[in-house]
Amino acid sequence: MNVLISGGTGFIGAPLSRELRGAGHNVIITTRRPPFKKGGDTPLTPLDRGEKVPKHRDAGGFLTWHPPALIPPDAISNIDAVINLAGEPIAPGRWTKRRKELLMSSRVNVTQALVESMKQKEEHTPLSPLVRGGGRVKVLISASAIGYYGAHGDEFVTEDAPPASDYLAEVCKAWEAAALKAQELGIRVVLIRIGAVLESAGGALPRIMMPFRFFLGGHMGSGRQGFSWIHRDDVVGIIKYALENASMSGPVNATAPHPVTNKEFCSALGKAINRPSWLHVPGFVLKLTLGELGSVLLTGQRVLPGKALKAGYKFKYTEINEALRAIFGENKV
């Protein structure tokens, strides 16, 4: 398949791009500015990495795009699938009015522009299959988050649960609504609701680890709130599985089958990096320092990957201890 990825150089997008190329897919990554070789003006192409060069790209597998402008039809004429991972990071920092607007617009505007680009592509596609120029995009896989569900205490949550009404839920609802517009074009849409992604190279884990490095690690608030985690390899695996399995559509939770409490997670993390987990951050401190984001950290969820399991996806990491061992191995902090 020829796969277009927005956010393809990011924390999830980069390993996903490598995985898809390794499986024989042609990957084109949208970027505002393609990566260049050190000290030169030449774009860093897939050939420089020993990879197969896609036929449809403007700069070595990178498609320069400045949303909310649309992608020209001829630039995506042969695209079979679109994976949308673009979005400003939720943390760090307080959620000021300006930052909230950025978090919303960076997700919704890009998604809307992608769907409109696909619509424009379809309108410019020749009706005859004998005429070169590609066909309809078959699938849109768009990122979302388990913030869609809001706080659920000890209750286990699957894809059937209704949305909450807090800020994160509103972002997720608007984000997903923009993606679902692609269904009007006859495109299969998969909404990947992602939990806390674990890997040492990025995401939330390095920030969570910081106090542990100084022997000040511990849980947040009561520690009883649910923590729905997933190893990055399994996020990549679920997205690839959804791409290649036409039976998957609608919301799909990208979380491990066994969520834990915040206290259990911190205990497992301390064990994995050989640090104690005996302190805790009082709830009022989180609220004072992080505001609305601090309140979110104190109210957890136990989100289950019901649809991924039902579809037959096999998780690499189902238990928090094995996931953290895989991340850190013998490399203690």
N, C-alpha and C positions, 0 to 999 in steps of 0.2 A: 504494500500500500504506500501511496504518497501521503505523508502525514505532516500537517502544518501545526507547529506548537508555539503558542504565545507563552512567554515566561520560560522558554526552553533552556535558558542559561542559569536558572535559579536553583534553589536548594533541592527541589524535587525535579524540575525540568531537565537539569543537566544529566543526572543518572538515568532518567527516563529516556532521554534522547540516545544515550549510549546503548541502553537495553534494546530499544527498538531498532537501531541500526544493526546491532548484533544479531537480531532476529530476521534481518533481511529487508526491513522497511526503509524507504527513502524518507529522511527527516529534513524538513525545512523549518528553521527557527526564525520567528519574527523578532526584529530588534530595531531600536531607534538608530543604532550605529553598530555595524558589524565589527567583531574583534579583529585587531590587526597584529601582524607579527611584530615582535619587539624591535624597535628602532627602524621600522619601515612603514611604507604606505600600502603594502599588499595585504588583503584580507586573509585571515587564517582559515584555510579551507579544510574540508574533511580529508583531502589528500595529504595534508600536513600531518594528520593523525593516523594515516594508513587506512582511512575509511573509504567506502564507496561513495562517489560523488553523485548526489541526486541530479536528475536531468532538469528539474524545474526549480531554479533558484537564481537570485540575482548576484550573489556574492558568496560562492563556496558553501551553499547550504544555509545562508542567512538571507532573509527577505527584509529589507529595510522598510519600516512601516511606522508612521506617526499617528496613532489613534488620537482623536476619534475620526480622523479621515478614513475613508474606505480603502480596502486593498483593490487595486485595479483587477478586473476580470482576467486579463491575460497573464497576470502574475500568479494566479491560483487556478489556472484553467484545468490542470490535471490533478488537483488535490482531491483525495478520497476521504480523508478524515481530518478533523480539526480537534486539537486538544488545547483547552484554554486554562492556563495556570496563572495568568497575570493578576497582580493585586499588590497593593502596598502592605507591608507587614503589619499585623495587628499590634504587636508590641515591638519595641519598648515605648515608654512615654505615656503621659497622661492623655486622655481623650479630650482635647480641647475641641471647641466648635469647628475650628479650621481643620484639625486632624480628622475629625469624624467625617467631614465633607470629603476629604481626600481618600479615606478608607472606602467610602461608598463609591465615589466617582471612579476610582482606579479599577474597580471591579465591574461596575455596571456599564460605564461608558465603553470600555474595551470589549465587553461581551456583546453589547448592542452593535458596535462597529463590525465585529466578526460576523454576526448573524446577517447584518445588512450587506456585507461583502459577499456572503454566500448567496443571498437572494439576488444580488446583482450578477454574480457569476452564472446563476441558473438562467437568468433572463438573457444572457449573452451566449448561452450554450446552444450550438446547432441542434436542431431536432433530430437529424439523421445520425444514427450511431456510426455511419460510415465516414462521417466528416470528423477530422481531427479537431481536438479542442477540449476533450474531457467530458465529464458528465456531472451529475449531481453529487455533492458531498454526501457520503453515506451515513456518517455519524459525527456528532459533536459531543465530546466529553468535556464537561466544564466543572471546574473545581467549585466547591462550596465548603461549608464547615459545620461541625456538630453544634456550633452556636445557634443553629436553626432551632434546636429543641429547648433552649433555655435551661434553667435549673430544674432538676428532677429528684434531688435527694438520693435515697437509696433505690429508687425505682429503676428497673432496667428498661432501656429505650431502644426501639427498632425503627425502621424507616416509616412505619405506619403512624408514629406519634405526630401530633399536630405541632405547628410552629408556636414559639413563644411570642411575646410582644415587646421584649427589651431591644436595646439598640443593635446588638449582634444579630439577633433574629431578624430584625428589619433589614439589615445589610444582606443576610443570606437569602431572604425572600425576594428582595429586589434583584439580586445577582442571579438567582435561579429563574425568576420570571423572564429576565432578559434572554437567558439561554433557551428556555422552553419555546420561545417564539420560532425557533428553528423547526419545531414540529409542524408548523404551518407549511413548510416547504417539503414535507415528507421525509425529513431527516430524523434518524434515531438520536435521541438525546439522553445522555447519562450524566447525572449530577453526583459527583463524588464528594460526599460530606466527610471531610477529613478531621481526624482527632489530633491529639498532640503527637507530632512526628518526632521520633527519637533517632538521632545520629550525632556523633561528636562534632561533625564539621559545620553544623549550623542548626537552625530551628531554635526551639526553646531550651534544649538541653544545656548548651554552654552557659546560658544565663542562670539556669537553675543550679548548676554546679558551682557557681562562683563562691557562695558562702561555705560550701563543703571544702573547697581548697584551703580555706583558712580555719578549718575545724569548727565552723559555725553552722553546719548544716542541720536541717530539721524541717518539720512539716509546717504548713501554713494554716493559721486559724485552728480549728478543732482537729483537722487532719482527717475527718470522717467523710469529707466530700469526695465524690467519685472522680477518678482520673482515667479518662478514656484515651489510651495511648496506642501508638502503632509504630513499628520499626519502619524506617524509610524504604527499605527493600520491599516491604509489603504494600506500601502506597504505590510504588512503581509497578509491582506485580498486579495489583488490582486494576490499575489504569490500563495496563497492557492486556489483561484478561478481558476487560470490558471492550477494548478496541477490537479484539479478535473474536468475540462471542456475541453474535447478533441477538441472542436471546436476552441480553442485559439491557435494561432501559430504566429511565426514571431515577429516583434517588438511590444511592448505594453508599452505605456507611463504610468509610475506610478507617476502621478501628480494629484492634486486636480482639479476639473472642473472649478474653478474660480481663476486663477492666479491674482496676484496683482502687483503693482509697489513696488520698494524697499522702497519708502517713505510711502506708505500705510501699508506695512508690519511693518515698524519700529513704526509707529503711533499705530497700533494695539497691538504691543508688549509692548510699553510703557503703554498703557491703561490696558493691562492684568496684568502687574506686578506693577502698580501704580507708574510709573516713567515717567518723562517728555521725550519727543522726539523732542527736539528743536535744537540740534546741528547737524552738519553734517561733515563727513570726506571728505575733498577735494580730487578730483580724483588724483592730483599729489602726495599727501601723500601716497595713496594706492599703486601707481606705484613705488614710491621710496622705500617703506618698504617691499612690497611683490613682486615686479617685475611683471613677466608675469601673476601670479595669481591675482595680483591687477587689471590688465587690464581686466581679465575675470569677476571680480566682478562688473566692471563698465559697462559691456555690457550684458544686460539681454535677457531673452526669455519669451514668453507667451505660454507655452506648454500645450496642451489639451489632456486629456485621451480618445481620440476618440474610440479606439478599446475596452477598458475596458467597457465604457458605452454601446457601441453597443452590446457587449457580455452579458450585463445584470448585471454587477457588481454594487452593491449599496454602494455608499460611506457613511462612518460614518460621515465624516466631509467634507463639501463642501465649507464652508466659513471660512476665516482666523480667524475671531473673535471667532467663536464657537470652532475651533480647539485649540486656545490659552487658552480659558476658560477651556476646558477639561484638558489641560496640567497643568495649574496653579491653577484652582479653587479658593479657598479662600487663598491659600498660596502665598501671595505677597512676593516679594523679600525684 
